[in-house]
Every structure is written in structure tokens, then in C-alpha cells.
Amino acid sequence: MKLTRRLFLVWLPLLLLVPGCNTSNTPARVSGKITYKGEVVPAGSITFHAPEGGIYPFVIQNGTYTGADLPAVEMDVTIETETANPNARNASYGTKGKEGGNPSEYEKKMRDMGKVPEGPANKGGYLKIPAKYHDKKSANLKRTLTKGENKLDFDLTD
């Protein structure tokens, strides 16, 4: 009986503190459109970088993106379109290794067998944007997210 009473007295104050924890990390949702010099960015990805090190990447399709379950804090934002670059995947790396061969040929063979699905970031056209938007320091795209819906449009320039 005494042990139960002691455990209750120890755990009760801790349970009262739990609901007040982590109020700054209340989930936020984001959505918006991305343009470069007024032109829609058809494909790529946008990534929100939390100050404590978490990253939240989302796919860009037809110039728009949506995401959920982000912390409500100020974040650095990066945007890239190279995942949609059709020429980036066609590089040949020689014939090193036991079997050798071109990685593009291997990917094509695996895709033909249905083993590599077409990723959503690869759909749509490719629009090259400046490399500075790929790096969180040079992109200079800080945004503060709030609890609930956040509509954040990005109009990129040079």
C-alpha cells in the first residue's frame, strides 16, 4: 500500500507536466506554388530545414507542393529541380565492377521489369534554377511556420 501511494505521488506531478510540453512543435501544414522568373517550376523538390536538424522534403508537381506534420518554427527552405533533369540520369560510369555496364542501362532494365517505379519528382518538365537555391545558406529563403495551414509561395529570381 505504501509503495503504491509513493508511486502515485511521484508520477502525478510528472503527468501534469506532460500536456504542456512541446507546444512549439505543434504540427503545421504547408502548401504553395513555386515559380522562377514568373514561370512555373514543373518538377523538383522543396525542403524545409528545422533549426534542430530535422528535414522535411516535399515533391514539386506542376509548380505546387503540399506537406504536413512540420514543426511550427522558423525554417530554412531549399528548392531543387535537378531530380527532374533528364540529362542527369544518363551519365556513363564505365565498366567497373564484376559485371560492369552502364548504370543507365541497368536502371532501364529494372524499370522495364517494374522494379523501379517512376518517381513523382521526375514527372513533368525540367526547368533549371540557380544552384544557390539548393543550399540553405545561399538560398536565403527563411520562413516561419505557424500551427495549422501555411500558404507559402516562392517566386525565385537570379
N, C-alpha and C positions, 0 to 999 in steps of 0.2 A: 504494500500500500504506500509506504513512504517513497519507494523508488518511482512509482507511477506519478505521485504528486511532484517529485523533484523534476522528472522528465517534462511534465506539463508546464511547470514554472520556467524551465529553460527554453522550451520550444515556443511557448506563447508569444514572448516578445519578438522572436525571430519571424514568426508567421505574420505578425502585424507589420513588419518592415517590408515584406516581400511585395505587396501591391505597389509600393512607392518606388521600387527600383526600376531603372532603365527607362524612365519617361522620355529621355532624349532619343531613344532608339525606336520610337513608335513607327510602325510601318508607313511608308509613303509610296505612292504610285506616281509614275511619270509617263508622259506621252508628249509628242510634239512632232514637228516637221523639221527637216534639215535641208538647207539649200546652200549652194555655192555660187556666189555672184548672181543670185536670183534664179539659178537653175536647180531643179530638184535633184538631190543626190539619190540615185535609184537603188543602190545596194551598198552594203558595208556593215559596220557595227559602231555603236556608241557605247562608251564605258564610263561609268560613274565610279570614282575612286574615293573611298571613305578615308578620313584622316587617320583612323586606327589601322588602316591597311587592307580593308575589305574592298573587293572589286565587284562591280555589277555590270556585266556586258549584256547588251541587247541588240538584236538584229535590226538593221535598217532595210525596209522594203518599200519601194515606190516613194521614197522621201519621208517616210514616217517610221516611228518606233513607239513601242509601249513597254513598260516594265512595272514590276510590283515588288513589294517586300524590301524596300530600301530603307535605311535609317533616315530619320528626319534631322539631317545635319548639313553643314556646308561641305560640298564635294568638288573635287577637280573633275573635269569632263574631258575625254578624248574621243576623237572621231577618226575612223579609218575607212578607206574604200578598197584597199589592196586585196582583200579577200575576194572581191568581185572582179579583179583584174584577170582576164582570160590568158594573158601572156605570162603571168607569174607562175602558172602551173605547168608550163611547157618546157621548163629547163631540163636539159640532159646532164646527168652527173657521171657519165662514163659507164664502164662495165666493171666496177669494183665489186668484190664480194664473191661468194661461192658460185651463185648462179648468174650474177651480173645483170645487165639490162637497164633499160631506161625506166625511171620511176613513173613517167607519164604513161608508158605502155602498160606497166603493172596496174596503175590506177584505172586505166581504161578497161583492162581485163576484169578487174574486180567490180567495176561499175556495171559492165555487161552481165556479170553473174548476179547482180543485185546485192552485192556485199557492201557497196559504198553508196549510200543514198545521196542524192543531190541536196546540198545544204541550202537553207533558205537565204543565207547571206550571198550565195552565188547566183541567185536568180535576179533577173533584171540586168540593166546595162551597167557599164563601168564609167565612172566619172572620176578622173584624177583630181585629188585635192592636195594642197601643200602639205609637205611632211610635218610641218610644225604642229598640225592638229593631231598627230599621232602621239605626241609627247605631252604629258600633263604640265610640265614646266613651261614649255613654249606655247602651248595651246591657249593659255590664259582664258579658260572657259569655266571659271568657278561659278557654281550655282548653289543656293541654299534651298534644300528641300524642306517642306513642311508636312505635317501629318495630313494624310488624305491625298486628294488629287493635286498634281502639279503639272501644268501645261508649260513646257519649255521648248520653244522653237530656237533653232540656231541658224543664222544666216552668215555663212562663212565667206570671208574675202581673202585677198592675198595678204 
